[in-house]
Amino acid sequence: MKRFLVTKWAFAFLGLIAIGILVVWYVINLHRGVEITRVEYPPFKVFFRTSGINGFLGIDFFSETRKEYLWSVSCQNFVEINQVTYGILPPRSRQHFPRAGEPKPLVQDGKILIRVNYQYDEFLAPRSASKIWAFQIEKGNKIKSLGDFSSTVLPLLPSEKAED
């Protein structure tokens, strides 16, 4: 009987430890994501703060004004990026659009969407997510943040569309 009680308490203690680990894991993952801390223009520089992610998978610049992609970059091995300057490849990354050369110049009074794709782990399983922000390029070399546009769905990149 005594042995049964010791075993019972040991399982109860292990159960409490497991619940504690799950609670800590949940709280840590509450603050997961990417935030833009500031932008500069010109040139168009975006500064990021990350939390609870393994790294960036890619960055896309989309002109809402022209309804076209301006620049798309994929990152290798979950690159940790603190800043991106439009048209300059971050370390360990590859340009997808345009296929060659520099991206189109940004236009005044243009609305630009920036999408960041990132990877994180959730209960030891890999996951990915993206976040989108909008900016308005104004006269006098000014840029205005329009905020989080993550509910926006961007079209497929030209290279991702089905071949005819």
C-alpha positions in Angstrom: 0.0 0.0 0.0 2.8 2.4 0.9 4.6 1.7 -2.4 1.3 2.5 -4.3 1.0 5.9 -2.5 4.6 6.8 -3.4 4.1 5.9 -7.0 0.8 7.8 -7.1 2.5 10.9 -5.7 5.4 10.6 -8.1 3.0 10.5 -11.0 1.2 13.5 -9.7 4.4 15.4 -9.3 5.6 14.5 -12.8 2.2 15.6 -14.1 2.5 19.0 -12.4 6.0 19.4 -13.9 4.6 18.6 -17.4 1.8 21.1 -17.0 4.3 23.7 -15.8 6.5 23.1 -18.9 3.5 23.5 -21.2 2.4 26.7 -19.5 5.9 28.2 -19.8 6.1 27.1 -23.5 2.7 28.7 -24.2 3.7 32.0 -22.5 7.0 32.1 -24.5 5.1 31.6 -27.7 2.6 34.3 -27.0 5.2 36.9 -28.0 6.3 35.2 -31.2 6.5 37.2 -34.3 8.1 40.1 -36.3 7.7 43.8 -35.7 8.9 46.8 -37.7 10.6 49.1 -35.3 11.4 51.9 -37.8 11.7 52.8 -41.4 14.0 55.3 -43.3 13.6 56.8 -46.7 15.5 57.3 -49.0 16.8 54.7 -49.4 13.9 52.6 -48.1 15.3 50.8 -45.0 13.2 48.7 -42.8 14.3 47.7 -39.3 12.9 44.6 -37.5 12.6 43.2 -34.0 11.9 39.5 -33.8 10.7 37.3 -30.9 10.3 33.5 -30.6 11.1 32.8 -34.2 13.9 30.8 -35.9 14.4 33.2 -38.7 13.1 34.8 -41.9 12.1 32.7 -44.9 11.6 35.6 -47.3 10.6 39.2 -47.8 8.4 40.6 -50.6 7.8 44.2 -51.6 4.5 44.7 -53.5 3.2 47.9 -55.1 -0.4 48.3 -54.2 -0.5 51.3 -56.5 0.7 49.4 -59.5 -0.6 46.0 -58.5 2.7 44.3 -59.0 5.6 42.8 -57.2 8.6 45.0 -57.0 11.1 42.7 -55.2 11.0 39.2 -53.7 13.8 37.6 -51.7 14.0 34.1 -50.1 16.3 33.5 -47.2 18.3 30.4 -46.6 18.7 28.5 -43.3 16.2 30.8 -41.4 18.3 34.0 -41.6 18.0 36.4 -38.7 17.6 39.8 -40.2 17.6 43.1 -38.3 17.2 45.4 -41.3 16.6 45.3 -45.0 17.4 48.0 -47.6 15.2 47.9 -50.7 17.2 46.4 -53.6 20.1 45.1 -51.5 20.1 41.4 -50.8 20.4 40.4 -47.1 23.0 37.8 -46.2 22.4 34.2 -47.3 19.4 35.2 -49.5 18.4 34.9 -53.1 16.4 37.2 -55.3 13.4 35.7 -57.0 11.8 38.7 -58.5 12.9 40.3 -60.7 14.8 37.3 -61.9 17.8 39.5 -62.7 18.8 43.1 -62.1 17.6 45.7 -59.7 13.9 46.1 -58.6 11.8 48.9 -60.1 12.3 52.2 -58.4 9.7 53.2 -55.8 7.2 55.9 -56.9 6.1 59.0 -54.9 2.5 58.7 -53.6 2.8 54.9 -54.0 1.5 52.5 -51.5 3.9 49.6 -50.7 3.1 46.4 -48.9 6.0 44.5 -47.2 5.4 40.8 -46.4 7.8 39.0 -44.1 7.6 35.2 -44.1 9.1 33.5 -41.0 9.6 30.1 -39.4 9.0 29.1 -35.8 8.5 26.0 -33.8 5.2 25.1 -32.0 5.5 22.1 -29.6 8.6 21.0 -31.5 6.7 21.0 -34.9 8.0 23.5 -37.5 5.5 26.2 -38.6 5.5 29.3 -40.8 3.6 32.5 -40.8 3.7 35.9 -42.5 3.0 39.4 -41.6 2.2 42.3 -43.9 2.7 46.1 -43.4 1.7 49.0 -45.6 3.6 52.2 -46.2 2.8 55.3 -48.2 5.7 57.1 -50.0 4.9 60.8 -49.8 6.3 63.9 -51.4 9.4 65.4 -49.9 11.1 62.1 -49.3 8.8 61.1 -46.5 7.3 57.7 -45.7 4.2 57.1 -43.7 3.3 53.8 -42.0 -0.2 52.7 -42.7 0.0 49.9 -40.1 -0.5 46.1 -40.1 -2.2 44.8 -43.3 -1.8 41.1 -42.4 -5.3 40.3 -43.5 -4.4 41.3 -47.0 -3.9 38.4 -49.5 -1.2 39.2 -52.0 -1.3 37.6 -55.5 1.1 34.9 -56.5 4.5 35.9 -57.7 4.8 35.7 -61.5 7.1 32.7 -61.1 4.5 30.9 -58.9 1.7 31.2 -61.4 0.7 28.1 -63.4 2.2 27.8 -66.8 -0.3 28.0 -69.7 
